[in-house]
Amino acid sequence: MNANLRSEILRELVTEYKAELDDHVKNIIFEKILARVDKLLIKRVTELKRYRRQLSRIDMQDLYHTSIIGLHRAILSAKDHDSGDTVQARILSYVNEEVRKTYLGRKREMHTVDPSIITNCMLSYEHQHAVETTEIIEKLWKMVDDKIVDRNDVNMMIDNAVNGKSFSEIGRERGIHYTTVSNRIRKLRKFVLEKLGLDQY
C-alpha cells in the first residue's frame, strides 16, 4: 500500500471517528487509527527522547502513552478539509506538544507544529533534505524563548503555512493590514535563516 493511500485511509478513519456518536463504535475506530499510526508514534517519541536531554530518563512506555493522548487531541482538532498528509502532520504536532506539556513543563503558545512543517515553511523544496529538521525547530523555539524573534510572527507564519490561512485572514484576526502580515513573515524567515547560517538555502 503506497503512502498516499495510507494517509487517505487515516483521514477517512479520523472523519468517521468524529462523526460517530456511539462510544463503543468510537473506541473501535480509535483502535483502528492507533494501529495505523503506532509505528509513527513510536518513531516520534524516540526522536523526542533522543533530542531532548530532559526526556532521556523518561520511560518509553510513559512517553508512548502520552503520545496516545496527543493522538486523541489531534483527532478532535482535525478539520473537514484536512488532507491525509495534513492529518498525519497534525498528529505528530500534537504528540510533540503533549510530551512537552507533560514532561517539560513549558507551555507553548504557538500552534503545535511538526518540525518538518517548520522546515517546509522556511526552506525551498529542493534544499529541505539538506537540513536536520529537529535542529531547526529547537533553535527556533530557543530564539523565541530568548526573545530574539517575535512569538506572534512565528504564529503568523504557522497560521499561513499549516492552517492554510491567507494573509488577509490573519490580518483581520490581528487587526493589521495583510501586507504587514506578508512582510513580517518574509522578514522572519530571512532573519532566522541568516541566524542559523542557512540563508544560502
N, C-alpha and C positions, 0 to 999 in steps of 0.2 A: 504494500500500500504506500503510495507516494505521500510526501509531506503535505501537499495541498489538500489531498483528500482527508488525511488525518485531522488537520486543523479545521476543516469544514464539518466533519463529524462532531468534533469537540464543540464547535459553535452551535450546532443543532441540539446537542445534549444540554448545553447551558440554557438555550432558549426554552427547551422543553421543561427543564427544571424550574425556571422562573414562572412558567405558565401553569404548572401543576399545582393543584390545591390540596390533594390528598397527601398527608405527611408520609404515609408508608411508601407511596409511589415515589415521592420526592427523595426519600432515603435510598431507594433502589437506583434512581437516576444519578444521585450523588456518588454512589459506589461505582457506577459505570464511568463517571467523569474521573474519579480518583484513579481508577485502574488505567485510564488512558494517560494521565499526567504523572503517574507515580515516579517513573524514571526521571522526568523533568524536575520534580520537586526534590528528589534525592540529589540530583546534579547541582541544583541551585543552592541548597543548604550546605553541600560540600564545598562549593566555591566560597560562600559567605564565611564558613568556618576557617577556610584556608587564608582568606584575605583580611579577616578581622581578628586581630590578636585577642580581643575581648571574648571572642566566641570559642577560642581554642580549647577551653576546658568544659565547654557545654557538651553534654552527651548528644550524639547524633539522633538518637530516638526522640529526645526532647525537641530538638530543632525540627525534626520531621513532623512531629505533632503540631508544632507551632505553624509550620508551613501549610498544614491542612486548614488551620483557622484562616490563614491568608487566602487560601484557595476559595473557601466559602465566601469570604468578603468580596473577592474578585468576581465570583459568580453573581452575587447580588448586585454588584455595581455595573455589570455588563450592560451595554446599550443595544437596542434592537438593530442598529445599523452597523455594529461591530463586525468586522471580517473575522475569519478564523484566526488569522495571524494576530489581529488585534486582541482577540480573546486570550490567546496564549501569552502575549506580552503583558496584558493586564494581570494575568495570574502571577507571572513572575514578579511583577512590580509589587503586588500586594503581599506576596511572600516576603520580599525584601523588607517591606515596611513593617510587617508583623514581627519579624525577627528583630529588627531594630528596636521597635517599641517594647518588646517583651524583655530583651536581654541587654540592650544598650542604654535604655532609659533616656533616649533623646528623641523628643517629638519633632518630626519633620512636618513643617507647614506646607512644604511643596507637595504636589501630586505625587503619588507613588509611581516611580518610574524605573523601568528596567535599564541597566547600564547600556545595553546595545542601542536603546532608543535615543539616549543622550548622544551617543556617538553618531547615530544617524542624523541627528539634528545639526551636528557641528562639523561633520566631515563630508566631503563629496564621496559618492558611492565607490569610486574606483580606489579610494585610499582608506576605506574603513577597515580593510583586512590588515593594515599595517600598524594598527594601534591596539593596545590592550584596553578593552572597554572598561574593565573593573578599575584600572588605574585612573582613567579619566573621571569616572564618577566619584571616586574617593577624593581626588584632588579638587573637583568642582565643589563637592559638599564642604570641603575644608575652606575653600575660598569664601563660600557663603558664611560659614561659621565665623571666619576671621573678618567678615565684613569687607572683603576685598571686592566682591561683586554683590550686586543687589539681589536679594532673595526674590523680590517682586519681578525683576527682569527674567530670572530663571523660570519662574512660574509662568510668565507670559510665553516664553519660548516653548515650554512644555504644553501649555494650552493649545498653542498653534500646531505643534508637530504631532502631539499624541492625541489630544482630544478633538483635533480637526477644526478648531475654531478659527475663523477668519480674523484678520487684523481689525476689521470693523467691529466684530462681535466682542473681541477682547477690549477694544477701546470703549465701547458702550458700557461694558460691565465696570470698567475702571474710571470712567469719566474723563478719558483723554482721547485725542484725535488718533485715527488709525495710522497716520503717517508717523506719529510719535511711537506707537507700538512697533511698527516696522523698523524704525531707526534704532530703537533701544535693543531689539533682538539682534539686529545686524551688528551693532557695536559690541554687544555682549559676546557674541560668537567670536568676533575678531580679537577682542581683548583676551578672552580665555585661551584661545588657540595660541596667541603670542606668549602668554604666561607659561603655557605648557610646552612651548617650543614646537608647536605643531602647525604654525602658520604656513609652512610650506605645503600643507595639505589643503 
